[in-house]
Amino acid sequence: MKKTVSIIVMAVLMMVSIVALSRTAQADEGKMVGTISKLEMSADKKTATVVLKDSKSGEDVTIIITDDLTLDKFNDKRIVEGDEIRCKFEKEGGKNSSKMFKKTAGC
């Protein structure tokens, strides 16, 4: 009897935690494929602001880039305006922070 009750309690706890974690992860993430229409590096070259034109909706989406690998690609001109990009980003306080930023054709 105790074993059955403990199994049921564990199953309920696992289901509640899965539901709670999946809601927060889905609500804050976005992904898109688009063309770079504007690329601006900051003066210290530690951040960049990129405007992508979404290939599905045609809307402009502003993404903030902070990872060193992507910033190096901007500096080396491996990623430039006009390139098609696949991007995953996190929406935080009205700003979109990049989590993944790659050329669709590969880099």
Backbone hydrogen bonds, N-H to C=O, Kabsch-Sander energy under -0.5 kcal/mol:
donor,donor_aa,acceptor,acceptor_aa,energy
5,V,1,M,-2.0
6,S,2,K,-2.3
7,I,3,K,-1.9
8,I,4,T,-2.1
9,V,5,V,-2.5
10,M,6,S,-2.3
11,A,7,I,-2.2
12,V,8,I,-2.3
13,L,9,V,-2.3
14,M,10,M,-2.3
15,M,11,A,-2.1
16,V,12,V,-2.3
17,S,13,L,-2.2
18,I,14,M,-2.2
19,V,15,M,-2.2
20,A,16,V,-2.2
21,L,17,S,-2.3
22,S,18,I,-2.2
23,R,19,V,-1.5
24,T,20,A,-1.2
25,A,21,L,-1.7
26,Q,22,S,-1.8
27,A,23,R,-1.8
28,D,24,T,-0.9
29,E,25,A,-0.5
30,G,89,F,-2.8
32,M,87,C,-2.5
34,G,85,I,-2.3
35,T,53,K,-1.7
36,I,83,D,-2.2
37,S,35,T,-0.5
37,S,51,V,-3.0
38,K,51,V,-1.3
40,E,49,T,-2.5
42,S,47,T,-2.5
45,K,42,S,-1.0
48,A,65,I,-1.9
49,T,40,E,-2.9
50,V,48,A,-0.5
50,V,63,I,-2.9
51,V,38,K,-2.6
52,L,50,V,-0.6
52,L,61,V,-3.1
53,K,35,T,-2.7
54,D,52,L,-0.8
54,D,59,E,-3.1
55,S,33,V,-2.5
58,G,54,D,-1.8
61,V,52,L,-2.9
63,I,50,V,-3.3
64,I,96,N,-3.2
65,I,48,A,-3.1
65,I,63,I,-0.5
71,L,67,D,-1.9
72,D,68,D,-2.4
73,K,69,L,-1.5
74,F,70,T,-1.8
75,N,71,L,-2.3
76,D,72,D,-2.4
77,K,74,F,-0.9
78,R,73,K,-2.1
79,I,73,K,-1.5
82,G,36,I,-2.1
83,D,80,V,-1.8
85,I,34,G,-3.7
86,R,102,K,-3.5
87,C,32,M,-2.9
87,C,85,I,-0.5
88,K,100,M,-2.2
89,F,30,G,-2.9
90,E,97,S,-2.9
91,K,28,D,-3.2
92,E,90,E,-0.7
92,E,95,K,-3.2
95,K,92,E,-1.9
97,S,90,E,-2.8
97,S,95,K,-0.6
98,S,64,I,-2.6
99,K,88,K,-3.3
100,M,88,K,-2.0
102,K,86,R,-2.5
104,T,84,E,-1.9
